Amino acid sequence: MSLALQTFSSVKDANAALQAAGTRYLGGGTLVVRAANEGDVSTSSLVRVTDPGLSRIAVADGDVRLGASVTMAAIARHPELAALAPAARAVGGPAIRNMATVGGNLFAPAPYGDFAVALLALDATIVTEDGETPIEAFLASRDTSRAIITAVGFALPKVESFRFLKVSRVKPKGVSVLSIAVVLERTADGTVSSARIALGCMADRPIRAIAAEKALLGCKLAPGEIAPALAAAGEGVAPITDPIASAWYRAEVLPVHLGRLLLG
């Protein structure tokens, strides 16, 4: 089966073409092209956009805007995005990071999509031609979305506030057993005043560990104080089972790795 490739200079024209049955958007191609090569016949046509604005990184006044075509490699080497470099480097090996995009990561099914986990913890906003959508709402409805993502925006975290961990069996580029991203705000004495915890592989898409977030509030990052949060980490999760790990195993090791991440 052959694939048709349509190239557009504007997102508007590409959005119109994307409404046709059997058509998918081509970003970096790390998943959609592989699926086609492995015999996926559900896609007959690919759409891509050459607008240079989709590859732009803007950092100003504490806010970040990443074009949907920005690659993981570009994020990892950007001097003002050092806090996010661990999450970007968690996506595959060098060849994959040179292709994998921000927009594509948001659609990647578990066990892929490690950077989307980071974006969920960062409370990112998803931008399309129709407007802006909070990332949680976008992830909940992404399977039916046909609009091309143009950018994501979020507040730049302090290096000490953002933490990311990917657990894999094959390092450094293996797919995830699980991934965890945490954004913490603490008072002068080290007490947690706000927390966002995002999990990968704990469902078919990134989800928040809301019960653990609530349990962390008012705590200091000491083993005894974070124990209730670790106990609550598995509430509401539905881990995937794949050749890498079972759902049971993922649920069992989640509090262990979350504890290591919180304790530094």
Number of C-alpha atoms within 10 A of each C-alpha: 10 9 13 11 14 16 14 15 12 13 20 14 13 20 20 12 20 21 12 12 11 12 20 20 23 21 24 22 16 18 18 19 16 11 14 16 11 9 10 13 13 12 19 17 19 21 19 22 21 14 14 11 14 18 19 15 18 12 15 10 7 10 12 19 20 25 23 26 27 24 24 26 21 19 24 20 14 12 10 15 20 16 20 24 20 18 25 27 22 26 26 20 14 13 10 18 21 16 18 25 28 27 26 25 24 26 18 19 16 22 24 26 25 33 30 29 27 29 25 27 28 22 17 20 22 26 23 16 13 9 9 15 15 15 23 19 11 18 19 13 10 15 9 8 12 15 19 21 25 20 24 23 22 18 16 19 20 16 12 10 13 19 23 26 20 23 18 17 12 11 13 14 15 17 22 24 29 25 29 28 27 25 23 22 18 17 11 7 7 12 16 18 14 15 21 21 25 26 29 30 30 28 18 17 24 31 24 23 25 18 18 24 22 15 19 24 18 15 18 19 18 11 13 9 14 20 18 16 22 23 15 18 25 21 12 14 17 16 25 23 19 12 6 15 18 14 17 12 13 20 20 12 15 21 19 13 18 24 19 11 15 17 12 8
